[in-house]
Amino acid sequence: MVDLQFALDESTIVAFTDRKGKITYVNEKFCEVSKYSAEELIGKDHRIINSSYHSKDFMESLWTTISSGEVWRGEIKNKAKDGTYYWVDTTIVPFIDEKGKPYKYLAIRKEITEYKRVVEELKNSVNELIDLKFALDSSSIVAITDQKGTITYVNDQFCSISKYSREELLGKDHRIINSGYHSKDFFRDLWRTISSGRVWKGEIKNRAKDGTYYWVDTTIVPFLTEKGKPYQYLAIRHEVTQRKNAEEELQKMMTRIIDVQEDERKRLSRELHDGIGQNLYSHLITINRLQAEISHPLLDQMQDEATEIIEELRDLSWELRPSVLDDLGLIPAIRSYLVRFSEHHNINVHFDCYLASRLSSNIEITIYRIIQEALTNIRKYAETDEAAVTIRQMEEEIRIVIEDKGKGFNVNEVSRGVGLFSMEERAKAAGGSLNVYSEENKGTKIILEIPI
């Protein structure tokens, strides 16, 4: 019996009270936790450690239970002498006399303050998660997939925009909303990014159940195991269809403006060459004849000024012409352009070309213009002094590659500008396709393919 009491005192908070609730015994553990001495506790009731956390009904129910001879179990928050609070898991056992009435009570308690703290933190965390989920569901399109890409959760916003029910989406993968707009390489890059544990961000064009299309600004976050391997993915999306439609309209308008500008450049070029230029040539011929007959410094000055003006007009005329394709053909026109481009911008462009024959006027203009626009982008953004243009005639298509080893960019994070859009539209108009591959600090590659 002594050993049992020793074990109890070492591990448990123990107190006896008489039938009225006055404390008659406390062990050292009780004093240690409550910060009161035995002398301060004995003769008092448990109101000395009352924290006021529990209601009167709680305490009355406790007292009703034990005074009727029944055991009471529960968790109680108490207040120590120094003002700190602690929780105890409590069992109160009534000792019954011959008449069946309690004559004293044994209270056995285990301190659970840390446990209650952890539970409270978890409860708060759960509440925060619930609030976050509510906020996310209210503002975003949310989906969760397993490691294989199978959809395990979608919120109401996902169902609303995709026009699919939750039952139609769960168990499927995101191919159910694939619009066919993006290339296989686009999705390979996406999957490669998230399966390696990295976050992917970008814009995706999807197709709803009713056949309509919508754009979403997407962030996909991998959830990782202890070994750093993804076990599920959280996709958070915001619809940006209106913005993308506005951008597309703007870019189409810019393309039309560019085309009008090209017609205007051609007209101005001819006027310069056929009008002002021819007049200057006539004046220069007259000056040369006069110099043959007389020698005068003024004639020399006039000749130099006329020659200089003609050279300036040639340069301006060249810039205004869409190309020299009508006169020379595609390859000589490109070579002439590359010479001037390299001289003016200090970018050495390597040119490699194989064409078996002349192409249609539409295809030649498309190729020429896309090369111009791609090199303009390199000049503006690549921060490099080297570039390369390769043209190959295959059995059924022409393949053009324009590349640099400049600073590059993340194709999923950088918005497509007017220049890139213009190139894509030109490629589509010729029945071809244009793909852009770029990596930060490694360079950019543009591949144009046009069927012949």
Protein Blocks (a to p, Z undefined) as FASTA:
>chain_A
ZZmmmmmmmmpccddddfkopafbdcfklmmmnopafklmgopafklmcgolacfklmmm
mmmmmmnopacddddddddfkopacdddddddddddfkopafbdcdddddfklmmmmmmm
mmmmmmmmmmmmmmmmmmmccddddfkopafbdcfklmmmnopafklmgopafklmcgol
acfklmmmmmmmmmnopacddddddddfkopacdddddddddddfkopafbdcdddddfk
lmmmmmmmmmmmmmmmmmmmmmmmmmmmmmmmmmmmmmmmmmmmmmmmmmmmpccfklmm
mmmmmmmmmmmmmmmmmmmpnbjklmnomklmmmmmmmmmmmmnopacddddddfbdcdf
klmmmmmmmmmmmmmmmmmmnopabdcddddddfkbccdddddfbebpafklpccdfklm
mmmmmmmmnopacdddddehibpcddddddZZ
